[in-house]
Amino acid sequence: MQDYWHKFDLLCSELKKNGQHDVEYELRKAQGYVNGLTDGWYDFLNEFNRITKSNILTDTPKELADKLIEILKYRLENK
């Protein structure tokens, strides 16, 4: 998961660079749901989906967010 969080950090950096500080803040807050328990990962996934769907993301952040969500869904479904 270290690679996952590295990509998540890249996403947050891109959002910050694009002036979408509020979206970056929301994602960082959602990251707090991850507590080592499976329920926390699902809560994070739900928030991640909600945040990305309720905000307009430019191409690079959108692609990265979609990929991160896809990876997380796959890992949760194939535990």
N, C-alpha and C positions, 0 to 999 in steps of 0.2 A: 504493500500500500504506500510505500515511500514514494514511488514514482507517481502514484495517483495524487498525493498531496503536493508534489512538485508541480504537476500540471495545474492543479487547483490554484496554487500560488501564481503561476503564469497567467491564468485567467483573471485573477484579482488584480494583478499588475496591469494587464491590458485594460481592464475596466477603469482603473485609476487613471491611467494614461489618457483614456478617452473622456475623462471628466465625469464618469459615472460612479462617483464616490458613494452615493447612496446604495447602489446595487452591490458594490464591493462590500460595503458595511453589512448589508443584509446577508450576503453569502458567508462572511466571516462569523456572523452571529449564528447562522444555521449550522456552521461547522461545530459549534458547541454541543449540538445534539449527539455527536459521536462520542460515546462513552465506553465503548468496548462491548456493549450489549447489542444484539441484533436489532432490537426495537429502536435504538438510537440511530442506527444506520438507516432504517426505514424512515424515521422522522426527518433525518437529514435529506434523504432522497426526495421526500414529499415537499420539503421546504425549497430545495434546490429547483425542483420542477416549477413550483409556484412562482418563485422569484424570476426565473428565466422566462416564463410565459407572460408574466405581468409587466415586463420591461422590454423595451426595444433595444436589442443588442446589435452591434455592427457585425460585419462578416466574421472576423477572426474570433472575437469573444463568443459569438453564437456557435460557430463550429466547435470550438473547444468545450463549451458548456454542454453541447449535445453529445460530444464524445465522452465526456466525464459521466454524464447521466447514463449513457449506454453501458459503459464499463461497470458502473455501480449496480445497475439493474441486473446485468449478467452475473456478477459475483454474488449478489443476494439470492438470485434464483437458482444458482448452481452450488450452493453451500453444502 
